Amino acid sequence: MITNTLRKYLSPIAILLALFTAVPAALGADAEPQLDSGDTAWMLTATVLVLLMTLPGLALFYGGLVRSKNLLSVLMHCFAVACLASILWVACLYSLAFKGDNAWIGDLSAAFLKGVSSESVEGTIPETVFIMFQMTFAIITPGLIIGAFVERIKFSAVMLFSGLWLIVVYAPAVHWVWAGSGWMFNNGTIDLAGGIVVHATAGISALVLAKMLGPRNGFPKKLMPPHSPGLVMMGAALLWVGWFGFNAGSQLAAGGSAGMTMLVTHISAAMASLTWMVVEKIKTGKPGLVGIVTGMVAGLASITPASGNVGPMGAMIIGLLAGIICYFACDFVKSKLGIDDSLDVFAVHGVGGIMGTLLVAFLGTEAFGGGGINAESAIAQFGTQVLGVAVTLVWSVIATVIIVIICKKTVGFRVSDQDEETGLDIAEHGEQSYTL
């Protein structure tokens, strides 16, 4: 009797409880995004790591590779471009890259970060953190191009070229690949952290710019060895550490995917370093410090687009190929093409980034320990990757040629022979280093 009575009254209560539980669950997809403190803490850390890649990583890496009379000019280029990119990112680049419904370019609805507040949320992190994280990518990408024109370019041309290039090349590429309305994003193009957006754009633009600027006086007959391999190694080491923020941070969350991304990033760098060292030993008879750290950069650039899809086996393959292909690409650009891409931007970043972007279609399958790509769709995915790379290269070449012409017609482009002989530290900046 008591049991039947309880059932009589409890049944409606149970139904009501079920409804109260089910309704929020059903509406979960449309609920307000919730901040995650763990994701936010990781992305704050990743942002600092990526900024570390340019300041001081890239600055020391490039600074050690040039002759001592041009060391300060390289440091100045890296620092000034970082400041310029930061202001442009806030003024218009962030909005052009990530806002709007157009498949090719964003709009200016968020110019000067209009509508962004401390309460704005992007996924599970504050939008301010997302903006800052992506800003560090906008800083380092034109920074990479610096390696192609060191020791012979006007500082005013560096600033004008970098600003125009960010607007005309970088912002559209980001929108294509990473914005929700971008045509490559919706086409299924894979590029976790910038094989297309960063390395392909910067690499091919560096090659075009170096060709149009012309070689350093004495190239290729005159030897121009790095003045400080020690600085090169220290800068490269900072790049290696910072690259964990670059790749693993691009997962935008602290979880298993970020962990695997970090792991494969490290594996590829280590494998490429050892491979480059062995190739150099075979070719020259001696393994060099500058060589092994250059191999590391090649491994990191190559794994960047694929790091969210490949496993450890795929990372080892990418690193192995990076150490071989990028090594010979350096000689090909200088000896066969006759282009003074002074610090091998295209051969290391361009070739490596493009290679990783294409290989992910196959190495991202389960057969190679990857995930997210079916073996049956690998060929189709490869076609998608080729299309994305091809369009990016064509646009970057055309835009770079136009920007260089603008620079030549306005502020000028190349320093005089006298200034080049004196060194840009004194000729362009009126300073000289006695300690580094």
PLY file of the C-alpha trace (Angstrom):
ply
format ascii 1.0
element vertex 436
property float x
property float y
property float z
element edge 435
property int vertex1
property int vertex2
end_header
0.00 0.00 0.00
2.73 2.47 1.00
4.85 1.48 -1.99
2.01 2.09 -4.44
1.30 5.49 -2.88
4.96 6.53 -3.15
5.05 5.47 -6.78
1.92 7.51 -7.42
3.55 10.75 -6.19
7.16 10.10 -7.13
6.50 9.35 -10.80
5.52 12.94 -11.69
8.46 14.25 -9.64
10.85 11.96 -11.51
9.48 13.16 -14.80
9.93 16.81 -13.80
13.50 16.14 -12.63
14.27 14.43 -15.91
12.91 17.39 -17.82
14.97 19.87 -15.81
18.05 17.76 -16.51
17.37 17.20 -20.17
16.50 20.77 -21.17
19.88 22.30 -20.27
21.65 19.38 -21.95
19.64 19.87 -25.10
20.41 23.58 -25.09
24.10 23.03 -24.36
25.13 23.56 -27.95
23.62 27.04 -27.90
24.76 27.96 -24.41
27.20 30.78 -23.77
30.84 29.71 -24.17
32.49 29.02 -20.85
36.01 30.04 -19.91
38.35 27.27 -18.86
41.08 28.36 -16.48
43.41 25.53 -17.54
43.07 26.36 -21.25
43.52 30.05 -20.48
46.66 29.46 -18.41
48.17 27.32 -21.16
47.37 29.86 -23.87
48.90 32.68 -21.84
52.05 30.58 -21.56
51.99 29.62 -25.25
51.67 33.28 -26.23
54.78 34.18 -24.26
56.63 31.25 -25.85
55.79 32.38 -29.39
56.89 35.94 -28.64
60.11 34.45 -27.28
60.70 32.99 -30.75
61.14 36.45 -32.27
62.41 38.37 -29.27
65.06 37.21 -28.61
65.16 33.85 -30.48
65.03 34.87 -34.13
66.97 38.07 -33.44
69.93 36.17 -31.97
69.72 33.39 -34.55
69.83 35.79 -37.49
72.18 38.20 -35.70
74.83 35.54 -35.25
74.64 34.48 -38.89
75.59 37.86 -40.36
78.92 39.67 -40.27
79.62 41.59 -37.07
79.23 44.99 -38.76
75.57 44.18 -39.43
74.61 42.55 -36.14
72.78 45.54 -34.67
70.88 46.16 -37.88
69.41 42.65 -37.73
68.45 43.08 -34.09
66.87 46.42 -34.99
64.92 44.87 -37.86
63.49 42.13 -35.62
62.57 44.52 -32.81
61.07 47.24 -35.01
59.05 44.79 -37.11
57.66 43.25 -33.90
56.45 46.67 -32.78
55.01 47.53 -36.19
53.16 44.21 -36.51
51.68 44.63 -33.03
50.17 48.03 -33.79
48.88 46.95 -37.20
47.36 43.82 -35.67
45.29 45.93 -33.30
44.43 48.58 -35.88
43.17 46.34 -38.68
44.93 43.00 -39.17
43.03 41.03 -36.54
39.72 42.17 -37.98
40.79 41.49 -41.58
42.06 38.06 -40.61
39.27 36.69 -38.42
36.08 38.74 -38.85
33.43 38.84 -41.56
31.66 36.26 -43.71
33.69 36.71 -46.91
35.68 33.68 -48.04
38.69 35.72 -49.16
39.19 38.57 -46.68
37.66 39.76 -43.44
36.11 43.14 -42.72
36.94 46.04 -40.43
34.14 45.47 -37.95
36.70 44.89 -35.19
39.20 47.56 -36.25
41.13 48.83 -33.24
39.51 45.88 -31.43
36.08 47.48 -31.43
33.66 45.35 -29.42
36.41 43.39 -27.67
36.37 43.52 -23.88
37.71 41.54 -20.95
34.45 39.58 -21.04
34.75 38.53 -24.70
35.25 34.79 -25.14
36.82 32.80 -27.99
36.11 29.11 -27.43
37.22 28.44 -23.86
39.70 31.34 -23.54
39.31 35.13 -23.37
39.29 36.74 -26.80
42.03 39.06 -25.61
44.30 36.03 -25.14
43.38 34.71 -28.59
44.13 38.13 -30.10
47.50 38.29 -28.36
48.39 34.72 -29.35
47.64 35.37 -33.00
49.49 38.68 -32.80
52.71 36.81 -32.02
52.28 34.89 -35.29
51.89 38.18 -37.15
55.12 39.33 -35.49
57.31 36.38 -36.39
56.11 35.82 -39.97
57.53 39.03 -41.52
60.41 38.56 -39.10
61.37 35.40 -40.98
61.71 37.36 -44.22
64.42 39.50 -42.63
66.89 36.67 -43.26
66.60 37.16 -47.02
67.64 40.82 -47.18
70.18 41.27 -44.38
73.31 43.39 -44.86
72.10 45.46 -47.84
68.61 46.91 -47.39
67.45 50.33 -46.23
65.76 50.36 -42.85
62.91 52.50 -44.21
62.30 49.84 -46.86
62.17 47.14 -44.18
59.40 48.97 -42.35
57.36 49.87 -45.44
57.68 46.41 -46.96
56.77 44.65 -43.70
53.70 46.79 -43.10
52.32 46.41 -46.61
53.15 42.70 -46.69
51.23 42.05 -43.48
48.14 43.74 -44.90
48.25 42.37 -48.44
49.71 38.87 -47.95
49.55 37.74 -44.34
46.05 38.87 -43.31
44.33 37.26 -46.34
46.27 34.01 -45.86
45.20 33.83 -42.22
41.60 34.42 -43.22
41.69 31.73 -45.92
43.08 29.05 -43.62
42.00 29.79 -40.05
38.87 31.95 -40.16
35.56 30.09 -40.06
34.45 31.71 -43.32
37.79 31.24 -45.11
37.71 29.24 -48.33
40.60 26.93 -47.39
39.12 26.36 -43.95
35.84 25.26 -45.49
37.65 23.31 -48.19
39.24 21.12 -45.53
42.82 22.35 -45.88
45.01 21.12 -43.03
47.44 23.63 -41.53
47.49 23.58 -37.76
50.12 26.22 -37.06
51.22 27.85 -40.29
52.84 25.71 -42.97
50.83 27.75 -45.47
50.05 30.86 -43.45
53.55 31.42 -42.07
56.23 29.39 -43.83
54.95 29.24 -47.41
54.08 32.94 -47.52
57.29 34.11 -45.86
59.48 31.63 -47.74
58.38 32.45 -51.27
58.19 36.20 -50.54
61.75 36.04 -49.21
62.94 34.38 -52.41
61.25 36.97 -54.64
62.50 39.85 -52.51
66.09 38.55 -52.49
65.98 38.22 -56.28
64.66 41.75 -56.79
67.02 43.25 -54.22
70.07 41.61 -55.70
72.93 39.80 -53.98
75.35 41.20 -51.44
78.52 42.62 -52.99
80.95 39.77 -53.56
78.29 37.03 -53.67
78.90 34.15 -54.34
82.70 34.28 -54.62
83.38 36.15 -51.38
82.99 34.10 -48.20
80.67 35.65 -45.63
80.79 33.28 -42.65
78.64 33.82 -39.53
80.45 36.08 -37.08
79.13 34.25 -34.00
78.00 30.61 -34.20
77.47 30.79 -30.45
74.77 33.42 -30.84
73.24 31.33 -33.62
72.98 28.33 -31.31
71.48 30.35 -28.45
68.91 31.89 -30.75
68.08 28.50 -32.23
67.64 27.01 -28.77
65.13 29.74 -27.91
63.32 29.03 -31.18
63.09 25.34 -30.29
61.60 26.07 -26.87
59.27 28.73 -28.23
58.03 26.46 -31.00
56.13 24.38 -28.44
53.89 27.40 -27.92
53.72 27.90 -31.68
52.47 24.39 -32.46
50.93 23.00 -29.27
49.40 26.39 -28.53
47.59 26.28 -31.85
45.33 23.59 -30.39
43.89 26.44 -28.28
43.38 24.12 -25.31
45.35 22.22 -22.70
44.59 18.59 -23.51
45.69 15.42 -25.20
45.92 17.02 -28.64
48.28 19.69 -27.36
50.39 17.01 -25.70
50.74 14.97 -28.89
51.45 18.12 -30.89
54.25 19.04 -28.50
55.70 15.53 -28.67
55.81 15.29 -32.47
57.21 18.81 -32.72
60.16 17.83 -30.56
60.73 14.53 -32.38
60.82 16.17 -35.80
63.30 18.82 -34.62
65.64 16.24 -33.12
65.51 13.95 -36.16
66.09 16.79 -38.62
69.04 18.06 -36.58
70.79 14.70 -36.57
70.02 14.11 -40.25
71.42 17.50 -41.27
74.52 16.83 -39.17
75.13 13.48 -40.89
74.58 14.92 -44.37
76.94 17.79 -43.63
79.55 15.36 -42.30
79.35 13.34 -45.51
79.46 16.41 -47.75
82.10 18.52 -46.00
83.89 16.11 -43.69
82.92 17.98 -40.51
79.63 18.42 -38.64
79.07 22.08 -37.76
77.17 23.84 -35.00
75.44 26.21 -37.42
74.46 23.22 -39.54
72.89 21.16 -36.79
70.78 24.06 -35.49
69.71 24.98 -39.03
68.53 21.40 -39.40
66.52 21.84 -36.23
64.74 24.87 -37.67
64.01 22.91 -40.86
62.48 20.10 -38.80
60.31 22.52 -36.85
59.11 24.36 -39.94
58.28 21.07 -41.67
56.29 19.58 -38.79
54.33 22.78 -38.11
51.37 22.24 -40.49
51.18 18.50 -39.77
51.73 18.54 -36.02
48.04 18.23 -35.21
47.54 15.11 -37.33
50.68 12.98 -37.33
52.04 10.63 -34.69
55.63 9.97 -33.60
56.39 7.81 -36.66
55.17 10.51 -39.03
57.20 13.10 -37.13
60.38 11.06 -37.54
59.76 10.73 -41.29
59.13 14.46 -41.66
62.25 15.27 -39.66
64.36 12.88 -41.72
63.17 14.36 -45.01
63.54 17.92 -43.72
67.17 17.31 -42.80
67.94 16.03 -46.29
65.73 18.08 -48.61
66.22 21.45 -46.91
69.99 20.90 -46.78
70.22 20.48 -50.54
67.65 23.23 -51.12
70.04 25.73 -49.53
72.73 24.93 -52.07
70.22 24.84 -54.94
68.93 28.36 -54.26
72.37 29.92 -54.00
74.36 27.86 -56.52
71.80 26.89 -59.15
69.37 29.80 -58.99
72.05 32.34 -58.09
69.79 34.04 -55.54
71.35 35.45 -52.38
68.66 34.35 -49.95
71.23 35.21 -47.34
70.03 33.16 -44.36
68.17 30.47 -46.34
64.63 31.57 -45.57
63.07 29.89 -48.59
65.17 26.73 -48.45
64.47 26.12 -44.76
61.10 27.71 -44.02
59.50 27.75 -47.46
60.57 24.30 -48.62
60.09 22.78 -45.16
56.66 24.31 -44.57
55.40 23.31 -48.02
56.75 19.77 -47.64
55.02 19.28 -44.30
51.78 20.74 -45.65
51.73 18.18 -48.47
52.98 15.16 -46.51
50.29 15.45 -43.84
47.79 14.02 -46.32
49.59 10.67 -46.10
51.47 10.74 -42.80
48.31 11.79 -41.00
46.70 8.41 -41.69
46.59 5.50 -39.24
49.09 3.56 -41.33
51.79 5.99 -40.15
50.46 6.41 -36.62
48.46 9.53 -37.37
44.81 10.27 -36.91
42.02 12.23 -38.50
42.70 11.29 -42.13
41.23 8.16 -43.71
43.52 6.20 -46.00
40.77 6.22 -48.64
40.65 10.03 -48.66
44.42 10.64 -48.57
44.68 11.32 -52.31
41.78 13.77 -52.19
43.30 15.46 -49.16
46.61 15.73 -51.00
44.83 17.53 -53.85
43.30 19.91 -51.33
46.70 20.62 -49.83
48.28 21.21 -53.25
45.54 23.68 -54.17
45.98 25.62 -50.95
49.75 25.83 -51.34
49.57 26.76 -55.02
47.11 29.63 -54.54
49.10 30.95 -51.59
52.38 30.88 -53.52
50.93 32.62 -56.56
49.30 35.36 -54.50
52.41 35.87 -52.37
54.65 36.23 -55.44
52.38 38.74 -57.17
51.86 40.80 -54.02
55.56 40.78 -53.12
56.58 42.03 -56.56
54.10 44.90 -56.32
55.19 45.82 -52.78
58.88 45.83 -53.74
58.12 48.13 -56.69
56.25 50.50 -54.36
59.22 50.54 -51.98
61.66 51.27 -54.80
59.50 54.14 -56.08
59.04 55.73 -52.66
61.64 55.23 -49.93
64.17 53.35 -52.04
65.25 49.79 -51.40
68.97 49.17 -51.28
71.76 51.01 -49.50
74.73 52.38 -51.42
77.82 50.29 -52.03
79.70 52.49 -49.57
77.13 51.93 -46.84
77.13 48.21 -47.50
80.92 48.14 -47.16
80.79 50.19 -43.97
78.07 48.02 -42.49
74.46 48.82 -41.71
75.07 49.19 -37.99
76.87 52.48 -38.52
75.47 53.50 -41.92
71.80 53.03 -41.06
71.67 53.27 -37.26
74.79 55.13 -36.17
75.73 52.48 -33.63
78.38 49.84 -33.28
78.64 46.70 -31.15
81.81 45.97 -29.22
80.58 43.23 -26.93
78.46 40.78 -28.95
0 1
1 2
2 3
3 4
4 5
5 6
6 7
7 8
8 9
9 10
10 11
11 12
12 13
13 14
14 15
15 16
16 17
17 18
18 19
19 20
20 21
21 22
22 23
23 24
24 25
25 26
26 27
27 28
28 29
29 30
30 31
31 32
32 33
33 34
34 35
35 36
36 37
37 38
38 39
39 40
40 41
41 42
42 43
43 44
44 45
45 46
46 47
47 48
48 49
49 50
50 51
51 52
52 53
53 54
54 55
55 56
56 57
57 58
58 59
59 60
60 61
61 62
62 63
63 64
64 65
65 66
66 67
67 68
68 69
69 70
70 71
71 72
72 73
73 74
74 75
75 76
76 77
77 78
78 79
79 80
80 81
81 82
82 83
83 84
84 85
85 86
86 87
87 88
88 89
89 90
90 91
91 92
92 93
93 94
94 95
95 96
96 97
97 98
98 99
99 100
100 101
101 102
102 103
103 104
104 105
105 106
106 107
107 108
108 109
109 110
110 111
111 112
112 113
113 114
114 115
115 116
116 117
117 118
118 119
119 120
120 121
121 122
122 123
123 124
124 125
125 126
126 127
127 128
128 129
129 130
130 131
131 132
132 133
133 134
134 135
135 136
136 137
137 138
138 139
139 140
140 141
141 142
142 143
143 144
144 145
145 146
146 147
147 148
148 149
149 150
150 151
151 152
152 153
153 154
154 155
155 156
156 157
157 158
158 159
159 160
160 161
161 162
162 163
163 164
164 165
165 166
166 167
167 168
168 169
169 170
170 171
171 172
172 173
173 174
174 175
175 176
176 177
177 178
178 179
179 180
180 181
181 182
182 183
183 184
184 185
185 186
186 187
187 188
188 189
189 190
190 191
191 192
192 193
193 194
194 195
195 196
196 197
197 198
198 199
199 200
200 201
201 202
202 203
203 204
204 205
205 206
206 207
207 208
208 209
209 210
210 211
211 212
212 213
213 214
214 215
215 216
216 217
217 218
218 219
219 220
220 221
221 222
222 223
223 224
224 225
225 226
226 227
227 228
228 229
229 230
230 231
231 232
232 233
233 234
234 235
235 236
236 237
237 238
238 239
239 240
240 241
241 242
242 243
243 244
244 245
245 246
246 247
247 248
248 249
249 250
250 251
251 252
252 253
253 254
254 255
255 256
256 257
257 258
258 259
259 260
260 261
261 262
262 263
263 264
264 265
265 266
266 267
267 268
268 269
269 270
270 271
271 272
272 273
273 274
274 275
275 276
276 277
277 278
278 279
279 280
280 281
281 282
282 283
283 284
284 285
285 286
286 287
287 288
288 289
289 290
290 291
291 292
292 293
293 294
294 295
295 296
296 297
297 298
298 299
299 300
300 301
301 302
302 303
303 304
304 305
305 306
306 307
307 308
308 309
309 310
310 311
311 312
312 313
313 314
314 315
315 316
316 317
317 318
318 319
319 320
320 321
321 322
322 323
323 324
324 325
325 326
326 327
327 328
328 329
329 330
330 331
331 332
332 333
333 334
334 335
335 336
336 337
337 338
338 339
339 340
340 341
341 342
342 343
343 344
344 345
345 346
346 347
347 348
348 349
349 350
350 351
351 352
352 353
353 354
354 355
355 356
356 357
357 358
358 359
359 360
360 361
361 362
362 363
363 364
364 365
365 366
366 367
367 368
368 369
369 370
370 371
371 372
372 373
373 374
374 375
375 376
376 377
377 378
378 379
379 380
380 381
381 382
382 383
383 384
384 385
385 386
386 387
387 388
388 389
389 390
390 391
391 392
392 393
393 394
394 395
395 396
396 397
397 398
398 399
399 400
400 401
401 402
402 403
403 404
404 405
405 406
406 407
407 408
408 409
409 410
410 411
411 412
412 413
413 414
414 415
415 416
416 417
417 418
418 419
419 420
420 421
421 422
422 423
423 424
424 425
425 426
426 427
427 428
428 429
429 430
430 431
431 432
432 433
433 434
434 435
